[in-house]
Amino acid sequence: MFFQQLINGLTTGSAYALIALGYTMIYGILGLINFAQGEIYMCGAFVAVLLLATGKVNFITAFAAGMGSAALLGVVLERVAFRPLRGAHPLVPLISAIGASIFLQSLALLLFGPNNRPFPVQFEFHTITVGDVVISALQGAILLAALILMALLMLFVRYTRYGKAIVACALDRDTARLMGINVDRMVALTFLIGSALSGAAGIMMAIYYNATYPRMGLLPGLKAFSAAILGGVGNIPGAILGGLLLGVAESLGAGYLSSGYKDAIAFVILILVLLIRPQGILKGKGH
């Protein structure tokens, strides 16, 4: 059972890690938490599902469009809900983020209704059985896609001009501005990248659970926030580690304790981390 739950946990944990990267990148550069990240996750899934439902686009195109729409939504939120509030009391942008989250949930509910929409394309995935462990090709595909996206982000941040500029803004925005870096552009780029990753996670989980609905991003968004805290908010490798560890802990708890505890585990871990090691495993920004 352990290895089966490990595979299950890594699959969901990879989605938490992608959303947590959005949280941690935005916190790193602005010092605020975008609580609308779960709704951006939902947006990516809905766009892909609606496009595929028309029967006029293939899966790759729908996946790219879902990521692109989520990225665009993130940029719009930054421009409308966060940029005007820079320099305000930290609670003000936090309330703005919560308001944006509620607005997007309500808008999706109004546009699409409360009912679940199954994923319109059914894939035939083979399974591999090793002893008592059953690994589906879908789980492998999700893990592989998530790892590729994480690796691309790491390479972008480490080796590209724009990635280094984002790091410079995260370290000291005023000094970065004096060095000729367009801080507003780097902030928008950070929202774009973090939102695209959340959109990708939404599409993957819509396929995995065969479910798309307006409140689908609520719990994954909160769990990803817990994952970001666990790894060290503001730390990119920490967000990845936190997401994977949280997914595994959740799956093991559901397997060995009760599935009823599954959603509570993330928040128990969050409380314990805040009490014992508030800086996170890999130490986040400001520690």
N, C-alpha and C positions, 0 to 999 in steps of 0.2 A: 504493500500500500504506500510506503514512504516514497518510492521512486515515482509512482503514478501521481501522487499529490505534488511532488516536486516539479514534474513536467507541467501539470495543470497550473501550478503557482507561477512558474516562469512565464507561461503564456500570458496570463492576466497581468503579471508584474511588469512585463515589457510594455504593456499599454500604460500602466501607471507611470512608468519611467518616462515615456514620451510626454505625457501631460506634465509631469513634475519638472521636466526640462523647461517647459514654458514658464512655469512658476518661478523657477530658480534663475532663469536668464533675465526675466523682467525685474525680479527683486534685486539681482546683482547690479543692474544699471540704474534703477530708479529707487530701490529701497521700498517698494510697495508690492502687495500681493494682489494679483488680478483674479478675483473670485469668479470672474466670468469665464475662466478657462474651461470649465466643464461644459458650458453652453457652446463654446467654440468647437469642442469635441463633438457635440451633438450636431452642429451645423455641417461639419464635414461629412458625417454619416448621412444626413438627410439629403444633401446635394447629390452624393453618389447614388443613393437609392432612387431618388426621383429621376435622375438622368437614365439610369439603367431601366427603370420602369417604362420609359418611352420606347425602348427597343431600338433606338437609333444610334447609340454609342456603345463601344466595347468597354470592358472592365477597366483597362488601363487608362482610357480617356476619362472615365467616370471617377477613378481613383485620383487622378491628377487634378480634375476639376474640383473634387471635394477638398483636397489639400489647398488648392488655390483659393477657393471660397472662404475657407477657414482663415487663411492668411490675410485675405482682404478684410474680413470681419475684424480681425485683430488690429489691423492698421487703423480702421475706422474708429474702433473703440479707443485706441490710444489718442487719436486726434480729437475725439469728441468728449470722452469721459475722463481722460487723465491729463492731457497736455495743459488744458486751462487751469488745472488745479496744482501744478507744480509750485512748490514753495508754501503751499497751504499746510495746515496742521495735518499730521499723518492720518488722523481719523477721517478727514474729508475725502481723500481719494479711496480709502477703504469703503466708506459708505457708498461712494460713486460706483465702485466695482460691484458691490452687492446689489445696488439698484440696477446696474446693467445686466447682471445675472437674472434677476427677477423679470426684467423687461423682455429679455430674449426667450426665457421659458414661456412667458405669457404669449409672446408673439408666435412662437412655434405652435403652442396649443391652439391659438386662434386660426392659424393657417392650415394646420395639418390634423387637428383634432386630437383627442386623447388616446385613440386606439393605436396599438402596435402595428407597425408595417414590417412584415417579414422581408428579408433581403430578396430582391426580385430575381437574382441569378443563383441557381443552385449548382454548386460545384461538386464534382465527384472526387472525393479524396480517399485515397487508400490508407490503410492503417498498417502499422508495423507492431507486431506483438513480440515482446522479449520477456519470457517468463510470465509474470502477472501484470506486466506493464504494457499498456496499449498507447501507442503514440500515433496520432493522426497526422497526415501530411499537412492538414490545415494548421495544426499547432506548430509544425516545423516551419511552414511558410510565414506565419505571423512572427515567430521568433527571429527568423532570418531577416525579414523586412525591417523589423524594429532595430535589430543590431546594425544593419546597413545604414539606416537613418541616423542612429547614434554615432556610428563611426564617421559618417560624412560631416556631422555637426562638429565632432572633435577635430577633424582635419581642417574644416573651415575656420574654426576659432584659432587654431594653432598656426596655420600656414598662409592664410589669405590676408590681404590688406584690410579688408572690411572686418574680418574676424579680430584682428589685432586692434583695430579701432574700437570695436565693441568692448574688448577687454580694457583698453585704456579708459574709456568712459566709465566702466564699472569701477575702476580703481580711483579715479578722480575726474569728475566731469569738468570742473573748472580748468584744471591743468590741460585736459584734452582739448578743450575749446581754445585755450591760448596757443596750443600747438597746431591749430588750423583744422581740427576735426569738427565736422558738422554734427554736433551732439544730437540735435533733433532728428537728423536723418538716421543716425545710429540707433536711437531709441525706436524709431519706426521700424527699422530693419529687425531689431530684436523682437518686437511684437510680431512681425511678419513670420519670422522663422519659428518662434515658439508656438504660434497659432497653427502654422502648417503642420508641425509635429503632432499637435493635439488633434487636428483634423484627420491625420493619418491613423491615429490611435482609434478615433471614433469609427472610421470605416472598418478597421480590422475587427473591432469588437462587435460591430453590427453583423458582420459575417459570422463571427464565432458564436454569438448567442442567437443569431437569426432574429434580431429585434431592433427596431428603430422607433423611438417615441420621444415626445418633447422633454421629458424629465430624465432621459437616459444619461445625461452628463452630471447629474447632481451628486450621486454617490462616488463615481469614479473621480470627479473633480475634488471632492473632499478627501478621498483616499490618497490621491496624488499629492495634495497639499501635505498630508501626513508623511508621505514618502519623501517629499522635499525637505521637511523638517528633520526626518530620520537621517537622511544622508548629509544634511548641512545646507540649509537654504542659501542660495547664491553660489553653490559649488556644483559645477556641471557633472563631474564624475560621481559626486555624492548623490545627485538626483537619480542617476542611473542605478547606482547601488541600492539606494533607498527604495526605489520602485520595485526592483527585483526581489529584495528581501521582504518587502511588505506583501507582495503577491505570494511568495512561498509561505510566509507565516500565516497568511489568511487561508491558504489552501490546506496547510497542515492542521490548522485549528479546526477547520470544517470537517476534515477527514477523521481526526482523532478525538475531537470533542463533540461538536454538533454543528450541522450546517446553519443552525439558528444563530450561532455566534459569529458567523463569517463577517458580517458587516461591522460588528462591534470591535473586532480584533484590531483594525486599523486605528481606531480612536483610543483604544487601550494603549497601544504602542505609542501613539502621539503623546498621551499623558505621561507615560513612563519616561519617554525621551526628554520631555520638557522638565521633568523632575530630576532626572539623573544626569543627563548630558544635553543641555539645551542647545549647545553649539552643533549638535549632530555628530555622526560618526567621523566624517572627514572635515569637520569644522567649516561652518558657513561664513558668509560675509560678516565682518565686524568682530570676528573672534580670533 
